């Protein structure tokens, strides 16, 4: 434990830089506690608060700009990858997209305070063509607010944190073990939440080949697109109607309660589609299935799509209760 404190005191700037960089790149290694501790230990170190803040902001900006460039080059695919590896899949692409579309680059001011938002928001900014100057400005200010709040809290409660560190120091190796247990508990809790979320999505899927075959046979299932408004304007499965995940006071679908209903999205594990499918089933629709692989699998299979306002149908009317 003594060597760990010595490392922080002597090489705090380097530790903070790599901790922030690794976390913002997507690793489950929280940097906020380290910023709080280094803020509390400022009196013991040779560096100042402004320098510590600069290093933290620089590391965050490097990581975020990396995701920004990836989003600019690979588009939405990189966000899907981020969501697959994220420990917070329930706060992934769709939620980030809704916030970013509403507030634009200014949403980056609070991105780092929202778990699972920062990396995806950076990639989304690149995919949507946000100007580099706007991205760098808002992301830098947001990183400064995030890191600055941690450093301020550390300096504000420096006495309490110093007492806690002294206790851990007296514990020696056991103090280091306690820190390791706390970190493992944090990661384990995140994994448990992820696993529980993914289990909640388990239900029968329909493949793109099955759906295409139904359409070819004239079975005409009701197809529902639950992607964001921005995504719904491009590469839509022909005949699909649009629906908002956030507004499930469901209008009339034009389908009987025992008719075939297919729901699709463009998110890992068909998360949004599965959520809507389960709620439709709870409302009385008995044959509802998410589309396995979503619209990306449909396009990859070479099946036709429509885009823009052409062919778009909005769901209107009122939902009636099942008999």
C-alpha positions in Angstrom: 0.0 0.0 0.0 2.9 2.4 0.8 4.3 1.8 -2.7 0.9 2.6 -4.3 0.6 5.9 -2.4 4.2 6.7 -3.3 3.4 5.9 -7.0 0.4 8.3 -6.8 2.4 11.0 -5.1 5.4 10.8 -7.4 3.8 9.9 -10.7 0.3 11.1 -10.2 0.1 12.9 -13.5 1.2 9.8 -15.4 -1.2 7.6 -13.5 -4.1 10.0 -14.1 -3.3 10.3 -17.8 -3.4 6.6 -18.5 -6.3 5.9 -16.2 -8.5 8.6 -17.9 -7.3 7.5 -21.4 -8.0 3.8 -20.8 -11.4 4.5 -19.2 -12.5 6.8 -22.0 -11.4 4.2 -24.6 -14.0 1.9 -23.0 -12.2 -0.2 -20.3 -14.1 -0.7 -17.0 -11.4 1.1 -15.0 -13.1 4.2 -13.4 -10.9 7.3 -13.4 -13.1 9.5 -11.3 -12.0 8.0 -7.9 -8.3 8.4 -9.0 -9.0 12.1 -9.8 -10.6 12.6 -6.4 -7.6 11.0 -4.7 -5.0 12.9 -6.6 -7.0 16.1 -5.9 -6.8 15.3 -2.2 -3.1 14.7 -2.4 -2.2 17.9 -4.1 -0.4 19.3 -1.1 1.9 16.2 -1.0 2.9 16.5 -4.7 5.0 18.8 -6.8 2.2 19.5 -9.4 -0.7 21.9 -9.2 -4.4 21.6 -9.7 -4.4 23.3 -13.1 -1.7 21.0 -14.4 -3.6 17.9 -13.1 -6.8 19.2 -14.8 -4.9 19.8 -18.1 -3.5 16.3 -18.1 -6.9 14.7 -17.4 -8.6 16.8 -20.1 -5.8 16.0 -22.6 -6.2 12.2 -22.0 -10.0 12.4 -22.3 -9.7 14.4 -25.5 -7.3 12.0 -27.1 -9.6 9.0 -26.4 -12.7 10.8 -27.4 -11.2 12.1 -30.6 -10.1 8.6 -31.5 -13.8 7.5 -31.2 -14.8 10.6 -33.2 -12.5 9.7 -36.0 -13.7 6.1 -35.9 -17.3 7.2 -36.1 -16.4 9.6 -39.0 -14.8 6.7 -40.9 -17.0 3.7 -40.1 -20.3 5.4 -39.2 -22.8 3.6 -37.0 -21.0 0.3 -37.2 -18.5 1.5 -34.6 -21.3 2.4 -32.2 -22.6 -1.1 -32.5 -19.2 -2.4 -31.6 -19.1 -0.1 -28.6 -22.5 -1.3 -27.4 -21.4 -4.9 -27.7 -18.4 -4.4 -25.4 -20.1 -2.0 -23.1 -20.9 -2.9 -19.5 -24.0 -0.7 -19.7 -25.8 -2.0 -22.8 -29.1 -0.5 -21.6 -27.6 3.0 -22.1 -26.2 2.4 -25.5 -26.8 3.6 -29.0 -30.5 4.5 -29.0 -30.5 6.5 -25.7 -27.3 8.3 -26.8 -28.6 9.1 -30.2 -31.8 10.6 -28.8 -29.9 12.9 -26.5 -27.4 13.9 -29.1 -30.0 14.6 -31.7 -31.9 16.8 -29.3 -29.0 18.8 -27.9 -26.3 18.3 -30.5 -22.6 18.8 -29.7 -23.6 20.6 -26.5 -24.6 17.3 -25.0 -20.9 16.5 -24.7 -20.8 19.0 -21.8 -22.4 16.4 -19.6 -21.5 13.2 -21.5 -18.9 12.0 -19.0 -21.3 12.2 -16.1 -23.6 9.6 -17.8 -22.4 6.0 -17.7 -22.1 4.5 -21.2 -22.6 7.9 -22.9 -19.2 9.5 -23.6 -17.6 7.0 -26.0 -20.8 6.4 -28.0 -21.5 10.1 -28.1 -18.0 10.8 -29.5 -18.5 8.1 -32.2 -21.9 9.4 -33.0 -20.6 13.0 -33.4 -18.2 11.7 -36.0 -20.8 9.6 -37.8 -23.2 12.6 -37.9 -20.5 14.9 -39.3 -20.2 17.2 -36.4 -17.6 19.8 -37.1 -14.2 19.0 -35.5 -13.9 22.5 -34.0 -17.3 22.1 -32.3 -16.5 18.6 -31.1 -13.2 19.6 -29.7 -14.6 22.7 -27.9 -17.6 21.0 -26.3 -15.7 17.8 -25.5 -12.9 19.7 -23.9 -15.2 21.8 -21.8 -17.2 18.7 -20.8 -14.0 16.9 -19.8 -12.9 19.9 -17.8 -16.2 20.0 -15.9 -16.0 16.3 -15.2 -12.3 16.2 -14.1 -12.5 19.5 -12.4 -15.5 18.4 -10.2 -13.5 15.3 -9.1 -10.4 17.3 -8.3 -12.5 19.9 -6.4 -14.2 17.2 -4.4 -10.8 15.7 -3.6 -9.4 19.0 -2.3 -12.7 19.8 -0.5 -12.6 16.6 1.4 -8.9 16.2 1.5 -8.8 15.6 5.3 -11.3 12.8 5.2 -9.7 11.2 2.2 -6.2 11.6 3.8 -7.5 9.8 6.9 -8.9 7.0 4.8 -5.6 6.6 3.0 -3.8 6.5 6.3 -6.0 3.7 7.4 -5.4 1.8 4.2 -1.7 2.5 4.6 -1.6 1.0 8.1 -3.4 -2.0 6.7 -0.5 -2.5 4.3 -1.1 -5.3 1.8 -4.6 -5.8 3.1 -5.4 -2.2 2.2 -4.3 -2.9 -1.4 -6.5 -6.1 -1.3 -9.5 -4.0 -0.2 -9.0 -1.7 -3.1 -8.8 -4.6 -5.5 -11.9 -6.2 -4.1 -13.8 -2.9 -4.5 -12.7 -2.6 -8.1 -13.7 -6.2 -8.8 -17.0 -5.7 -7.1 -17.7 -2.7 -9.3 -16.9 -4.7 -12.5 -18.8 -7.7 -11.3 -21.9 -5.6 -10.6 -21.7 -4.1 -14.0 -21.4 -7.5 -15.6 -24.3 -8.8 -13.5 -26.5 -5.9 -14.7 -25.4 -6.6 -18.3 -26.2 -10.3 -18.0 -29.6 -9.6 -16.4 -30.4 -7.1 -19.2 -29.4 -9.6 -22.0 -31.5 -12.4 -20.4 -34.5 -10.1 -20.4 -34.2 -9.9 -24.2 -34.4 -13.7 -24.7 -37.3 -14.6 -26.9 -37.9 -16.2 -30.3 -36.5 -14.3 -33.3 -37.4 -14.4 -37.0 -34.5 -14.6 -39.5 -34.3 -12.2 -42.4 -34.7 -15.2 -44.8 -37.9 -16.2 -43.1 -39.2 -12.7 -43.3 -38.3 -12.4 -46.9 -40.0 -15.7 -47.6 -43.2 -14.5 -45.9 -43.2 -11.3 -48.0 -42.7 -13.3 -51.2 -45.6 -15.6 -50.3 -47.8 -12.6 -49.8 -48.3 -13.3 -46.1 -47.8 -9.6 -45.4 -46.8 -9.5 -41.8 -46.9 -6.2 -40.0 -43.3 -4.9 -39.9 -42.4 -2.2 -37.3 -39.3 -0.1 -37.4 -38.3 1.1 -33.9 -35.1 2.8 -34.7 -34.5 6.5 -34.0 -36.2 9.1 -36.2 -32.9 9.8 -37.9 -32.3 6.2 -38.7 -35.9 5.6 -39.9 -35.4 8.0 -42.8 -32.8 5.7 -44.4 -32.6 2.0 -45.4 -36.1 1.0 -44.2 -37.5 -2.5 -44.9 -40.3 -2.0 -47.6 -43.7 -1.6 -46.0 -42.4 -1.0 -42.5 -44.3 1.4 -40.3 -42.4 3.5 -37.7 -42.9 3.5 -34.0 -41.1 5.2 -31.1 -39.8 3.0 -28.3 -40.3 5.9 -25.9 -44.0 6.3 -26.8 -45.7 3.0 -26.4 -49.3 4.2 -26.0 -49.6 2.2 -29.1 -51.7 3.4 -32.0 -53.6 0.9 -34.2 -51.2 -1.3 -36.0 -53.6 -2.5 -38.7 -53.0 -6.0 -37.6 -55.1 -8.6 -35.7 -54.0 -9.7 -32.3 -53.2 -13.1 -33.7 -51.5 -11.8 -36.8 -47.8 -11.9 -37.5 -45.8 -8.9 -36.3 -42.1 -8.4 -36.9 -40.2 -5.7 -35.0 -36.7 -4.6 -36.0 -34.0 -2.1 -34.9 -30.3 -1.6 -35.6 -28.9 -2.3 -32.2 -26.9 -5.2 -30.8 -28.9 -8.1 -29.5 -32.0 -6.5 -31.1 -32.5 -4.8 -27.7 -35.0 -2.1 -28.7 -36.9 -4.5 -30.9 -37.1 -7.1 -28.1 -38.4 -4.5 -25.7 -41.1 -3.4 -28.0 -42.0 -7.0 -28.9 -42.4 -7.9 -25.3 -44.7 -4.9 -24.6 -46.8 -5.7 -27.7 -47.2 -9.3 -26.4 -48.3 -7.9 -23.0 -50.9 -5.8 -24.8 -52.4 -8.9 -26.5 -50.5 -9.5 -29.7 -49.7 -13.2 -29.7 -47.3 -13.6 -32.7 -44.6 -11.0 -32.2 -40.9 -11.6 -33.0 -37.9 -9.3 -33.3 -35.9 -9.6 -36.5 -32.6 -11.3 -35.8 -29.7 -9.0 -36.8 -32.1 -6.2 -37.5 -32.0 -4.1 -40.6 -28.2 -4.6 -40.9 -28.8 -8.3 -41.4 -31.6 -7.6 -43.9 -29.3 -5.3 -46.0 -26.3 -7.8 -45.7 -28.6 -10.5 -47.2 -29.1 -8.3 -50.3 -32.8 -7.6 -49.8 -34.3 -4.4 -51.0 -34.8 -1.3 -48.8 -36.5 2.1 -49.1 -35.4 5.4 -47.8 -36.5 9.0 -47.2 -40.1 10.0 -47.2 -40.9 7.7 -50.1 -43.0 4.8 -48.9 -43.0 6.1 -45.3 -46.1 5.3 -43.3 -46.7 6.7 -39.8 -48.9 4.8 -37.3 -51.9 6.9 -36.4 -55.2 6.3 -34.6 -55.9 4.9 -31.1 -55.0 1.6 -29.5 -57.9 -0.6 -28.7 -57.7 -3.2 -26.0 -57.8 -6.9 -27.0 -61.1 -8.6 -26.7 
